[in-house]
Amino acid sequence: MLNQQGLKQIGLNELDQLSLLVAALAHDVGHDGFSNGFHHDTCSERYKLFNTTGTQEFYHSATTISLLEQKDNDFLPKDLTPTARRLFKKRVLVSILNTDMVAHKELEKEMKKQFTKM
């Protein structure tokens, strides 16, 4: 799907694509079946931890990064620089945060603009 959508044409390299794939796989890791609104309205422990409208997305991001930082889960190439590793994790984190439906419409508009420029 990444290749068919022409994402290389807008400058996504292999590390970018890998970060998108990992984020897609992990974007709901640890989901408890409740909405952000529920966590906000009930002032749940998860909401208290992140205190934001995107409670679930922050939880999914934090859980994913925590899993990625475990030594047994390190699947990145051994010769990848520390800077590239940090960039990979940052892109995974930001990608998951951007799955928050509050920001979805704005992101969708921006992506459509980018694709029409091609």
Secondary structure by P-SEA (a helix, b strand, c coil): cccccccccccccaaaaaaaaaaaaccccccccccaaaaaaacccccccccccaaaaaaaaaaaaaaaaccccccccccccaaaaaaaaaaaaaaaaaccccaaaaaaaaaaaaaaac
